[in-house]
Amino acid sequence: MKTKMTANRNAKRLGGPRKSPSRASDRTESLKTRTSRRTKSVPARETASPGTQLQPRHRPSQALPSSSSSFDRFKILSREFFQIDALDLAPRLLGKFLRRDDVVLQITEVEAYRPNDSACHGRFGITARTAPVFGPGGHAYVYLCYGLHKMLNIVADKEGIGAAVLIRSCAPISGLATIQKRRGQETEKPVLLTGPGKVGQALGLSTDWSSHPLYTPGGLEILDGPKPENILIGPRVGIEYALPDDVNALWRFAVAGSAWVSSPRNTLRLPGL
């Protein structure tokens, strides 16, 4: 019982100390300082029949609309929202909504990539492929992985910095039939959207979407949404080629309690645990 009570107390805390890579001085700020603000709970999504809105597993902090058009009352995030350090932006994107046409997804898992980060595409400098990541914060950066998967990144910080946040997983909110058609799967289980390539496919993205401004109406937008009560942190996925400090950096963030989080899940934990 004592163990359960301790776990419950820990689960209520978003902040807590975290280790930052010691390779660069700009990584010394603690996660507790960055994410100490208490936030509202974010609903985990369950399944629904095609063409309907998915119902929340837990009671949401605010009622969600029943169609994509009803999201008009949710404001599009401003350009300034994105023009901050990628490590600050990443957890703030959790709970926000991605909208394209009739498809609305809620962001449940992200990874931060920063300047001087040996796992970031910006390490190559400005090339034909990486130029969008050096653009101003708030633009999309879509790249092709293994010649197949379209990976959606949100450019962070000021123009010329070369930083971004990878969208790893989402929960479907509306447009389920369209999502299933684009994914070529009729499942309503989390496998539908748990992985960055799956998110890009569900949104029908191509590399032509790179440099698209996400803060303008039409096309692909990011709307404000409820903040998660608790956030999990862990090392990023698939960057074994990077320097040890970057491999071990806790720059992966996910909504605690959500089923819509990709593997591996056992490397994620609450801060301070």
Number of C-alpha atoms within 10 A of each C-alpha: 6 7 8 9 10 10 13 11 10 17 19 13 19 22 22 17 13 18 15 20 18 12 14 11 9 11 15 13 14 15 23 16 12 14 19 13 11 14 14 13 19 27 25 24 22 20 19 16 12 17 14 15 22 22 19 16 12 12 12 15 13 12 9 18 15 14 17 18 14 10 17 12 10 15 13 21 19 15 15 14 15 27 18 17 20 26 24 19 24 26 27 17 26 26 26 23 26 23 26 19 14 17 22 29 26 28 25 31 31 28 25 28 27 23 20 17 20 19 20 21 23 25 15 11 14 15 12 7 17 20 17 29 32 26 23 23 32 29 26 27 28 27 25 15 11 7 7 10 19 23 23 28 27 30 34 33 27 18 15 17 19 30 32 35 30 21 25 28 28 34 29 30 28 26 23 27 18 18 28 18 12 15 20 12 13 14 14 19 16 20 15 23 27 22 21 23 22 23 28 26 22 26 23 16 20 16 16 11 18 23 21 18 22 25 21 16 14 11 12 21 22 27 24 19 21 20 21 27 19 23 27 21 25 21 17 23 15 9 15 12 10 14 13 13 15 24 20 17 19 25 25 25 28 31 26 24 15 19 17 28 25 19 11 10 11 7 14 19 17 21 23 15 10
